[in-house]
Amino acid sequence: MIDSDAHSAATAPTAPISRPCRSRSVLSIIALIGAFVFPPAGVIVGLIALARIKKTGQAGHGLALAGFMVGAFFTLCALAVVAFAGLFDLAMAVVNGA
């Protein structure tokens, strides 16, 4: 039978191995915030951030991708609303005979 106290005393606990911390891309954070404030800016800055992250290896790929996707979604929604409003106005003009 193995004595567990003798085994634990022989192998002292060690500190966890620390990895070097990669810096997070500031552009990726700006892209995500910009996607909610001004969606086209989120798309543009998100694409720039993704290119820089690929080149430099910084952290923040997910934030940049989210900024791009949220910005693209809101931009497309805004374009759809504008197109629908234009078509609705055109239809109302035809119905009213203007």
C-alpha positions in Angstrom: 0.0 0.0 0.0 1.3 3.5 -0.9 1.5 6.0 1.8 -0.3 9.1 0.4 1.4 11.4 2.9 4.9 10.4 1.8 4.0 10.8 -1.8 2.5 14.3 -1.4 5.5 15.4 0.7 7.9 14.2 -2.0 6.2 16.3 -4.7 5.7 19.8 -3.4 3.1 21.9 -5.1 4.4 24.1 -7.8 3.2 27.5 -9.1 1.1 27.4 -12.2 3.0 28.0 -15.4 2.4 31.6 -16.5 2.1 32.4 -20.2 3.1 35.8 -21.6 0.1 38.0 -21.8 -0.8 39.1 -25.3 -2.0 42.7 -25.5 -5.6 43.2 -26.7 -6.0 45.2 -29.9 -7.4 48.6 -29.1 -9.0 48.7 -32.6 -11.0 45.6 -31.8 -12.6 47.3 -28.8 -13.2 50.5 -30.9 -14.8 48.4 -33.6 -17.3 46.8 -31.1 -18.2 50.1 -29.5 -18.4 51.8 -32.9 -20.8 49.1 -34.2 -23.4 50.3 -31.8 -22.7 54.1 -32.1 -22.2 54.4 -35.8 -22.5 50.9 -37.5 -20.5 51.7 -40.7 -17.6 52.7 -38.6 -17.8 49.4 -36.8 -17.6 47.6 -40.1 -14.6 49.5 -41.3 -12.6 49.5 -38.1 -13.5 45.9 -37.5 -11.9 44.9 -40.9 -8.8 47.0 -40.1 -8.5 45.4 -36.7 -8.8 41.9 -38.1 -6.1 42.6 -40.6 -3.8 44.0 -37.9 -4.5 41.2 -35.5 -3.6 38.7 -38.3 -0.4 40.5 -38.9 0.7 41.1 -35.3 -0.9 38.2 -33.5 -2.5 40.4 -30.9 -5.5 39.2 -28.9 -8.9 40.6 -29.7 -9.9 38.6 -32.9 -13.3 37.8 -31.4 -14.0 41.4 -30.5 -13.0 42.7 -34.0 -15.2 40.0 -35.6 -18.1 40.9 -33.4 -17.7 44.6 -34.2 -17.6 43.8 -37.9 -20.7 41.6 -37.7 -22.8 43.8 -35.5 -21.9 46.8 -37.5 -22.8 45.0 -40.8 -26.1 43.8 -39.3 -27.1 47.3 -38.1 -26.0 48.9 -41.4 -28.0 46.4 -43.4 -31.0 46.9 -41.2 -30.8 50.7 -41.6 -30.5 50.3 -45.4 -33.5 48.0 -45.4 -35.6 50.6 -43.4 -34.6 53.4 -45.8 -35.4 51.2 -48.9 -38.7 50.2 -47.4 -39.6 53.8 -46.5 -38.8 54.9 -50.1 -40.9 52.1 -51.6 -43.7 52.9 -49.2 -43.6 56.6 -50.1 -43.6 55.7 -53.8 -46.6 53.4 -53.3 -48.5 56.1 -51.5 -47.7 58.6 -54.3 -49.1 56.1 -56.8 -52.2 55.4 -54.8 -52.9 59.1 -54.2 -52.4 59.9 -57.9 -49.5 62.3 -57.4 
